[in-house]
Amino acid sequence: MIKIAIDLGSSTTKIYRADSGNGIALAEPSCVAVSGIERAVKAVGKDAKKLVGKTAEFTQIIFPVHEGEIVDGKLAAEMLKEFLSRVGVQPHLLKRVQTVFAVPCGASTALLEDYALLAEECGLRKVLFVEAPYLSALGSDLVLSESNPVFTMDIGGGMTNIAVLSLGGIIAGLSMNLGGHNMDANIIDKMARQNGLNIGDLTAERIKNEIGSLSDKARASTVAQGSSVQTYYPASIAVQSAEITDCIRVYVDKILEYAGMVLNQLPAEVAAAVHKNGLCLSGGVAKIDGVAEYISRKLGMDVHVTEEPQFAVVMGAGMIARDQRLYNTFAKKQENA
């Protein structure tokens, strides 16, 4: 039996091989380059992302998963088939594959049907869907039990999942279309408005990752290259961390508003346990300097970040795929849903 786990993110798709000891076998951008009216696939994943902002007239870069939703089922299937091939799951092996698939917290019936159709289109027959908060908790080495609630927040590129949960179920939780991509768009807007420089998505993402910070002590800088708003000629400027702090903080603050809504739904005893245990923070945004400390101050509780927070969800899915008893526990939840 081939056992895999899939985290189909708006920004990055990650696949875990639980049967071969490989662990995370793939982490590539969730994008496809297509050409012409026929939309013939030219490149997938990292090869497609290299072309962002550099394509010819008849080539498009498509992100088939947007803010947790499958917006282009055909291209999502083409992309996932290619990724499966890259991790050694060839078409003739699909009948032997058991898959754990991450889905957003509180995924609607319609969204689950979209994921099920995608899995079927890719030839995946035995599929277990598990909500992201469970996976981020497991992937962050938290112990799930019936009596000890955990508080998780996973901030990805296009979606944030927040929940308080135990092994018995999600006590309160939600997902929202907020994440790192919003911060990138804000940086692009600010560079044009205040610095007179047009930059692309890849440059904005690089700036965020290199010098983005919510720390008052941040002094990092980098060079942004693009074109002048006035002349359209190539231009570059130096950018300081402090210049983009607001671009990040505004979205972290919005996410914390929703976190407050989740916490306000908790029974008193659960709220007390959550405050004592603290928050488990995961997702790529957790790697930005000062974000964990900022969230800790705002919520008034400890915040724990695993070593590789961007992989927490797929690692948790991999644990379920690997552990048959854990798999059976979540399979029963799916049957009873």
C-alpha positions, 0 to 999 in steps of 0.5 A, a space after each residue: 500500500 502506498 500512503 501519501 498525504 496532500 496539503 493543496 495550498 493556494 501558494 504551495 502544494 506539499 506531498 508527504 510519502 508515509 510508506 517509503 520513509 521519505 517524509 515530505 517528498 514535494 513542496 512546489 508552488 501551486 501554479 500552472 503555465 498555459 499557452 493559447 486558447 487551448 490552454 496547453 500546459 507548458 510548465 507546472 510548479 516551480 517551473 511555472 512560477 519562474 515565469 510569473 511576470 515574464 510570460 509572452 502574450 499568449 502564455 498565462 500563469 494560473 493558480 488553480 487553487 485560490 483562498 482554499 477553493 478549487 477555482 479551476 478543476 481541470 488545471 488543478 487535476 493536471 497540476 496534482 497528477 504531475 506532482 504525484 508523478 514527481 513523488 513516484 506515484 505513477 498512474 498504474 500505481 494509483 489503485 494502491 494509494 491511500 491518501 490523507 487530504 487536508 481541507 479548510 476548517 469547517 469546509 462546506 459540503 460543496 467544497 468537500 465535493 470539489 476536493 472529492 472530484 479532484 481526487 477522483 479525477 487524479 485517480 485517487 480512490 481511497 481518500 480521507 479528508 481531515 480539517 487543517 487544525 487537526 493536522 497543524 496540531 499533530 504536525 506541531 507535536 501536540 498531543 490530542 486527547 479528549 480532555 485537553 483542548 488545544 488552540 491552533 492558528 495556521 496562517 498560509 498564503 491564501 487562507 488562515 485556519 483557527 480552531 480550539 479542538 480536542 480529539 473529540 472534535 473542533 470546539 470552535 473554529 473557522 477558516 478565512 481568506 486571509 494570509 501571506 498573499 494579502 501582505 504581498 499585495 499590500 507591499 506592491 501597493 505601498 511601493 507604487 504609492 509611496 516609493 514610485 516603484 512598480 514591483 511584481 508578485 515575486 519581488 513583493 513576496 521576497 521582500 516580505 520573507 527577507 525583511 518583513 518584521 513586526 519587531 520594533 528592533 528590526 533594522 533589515 533592508 533589501 533592494 527592490 527592483 522594478 520600474 518607475 511609476 512615472 517613466 516606466 524605466 527600470 529602477 530600484 530602491 532600498 527598502 527598510 523593514 519599518 517601511 513594510 511593517 504596516 503591510 503585515 500588521 494590518 492583516 495579522 490584526 484582522 486575523 486576531 479579530 477572528 481569533 477573538 471570535 473563536 475564543 469568545 465561543 468557548 465554555 469557561 473551563 475550555 477558555 481557562 485551559 486554552 489560556 494556560 496551554 497557549 497558542 500553537 502557531 503554524 503556516 508560512 507567515 509564522 516564520 516572519 520575524 516578530 509575528 509570534 511575539 506580536 500575537 502573544 502580546 495581543 492575545 495575552 498568552 504564550 505562543 509556540 511555533 514549531 521548527 518548520 511551521 510551513 510544513 505543520 499541516 502536511 506533517 500532521 497529515 503524514 502522521 495520520 497516513 502512517 499511523 493506522 490507529 490514528 487513521 481509523 480514528 479520523 476515518 470514523 469522524 469522516 463517516 459520522 460527519 
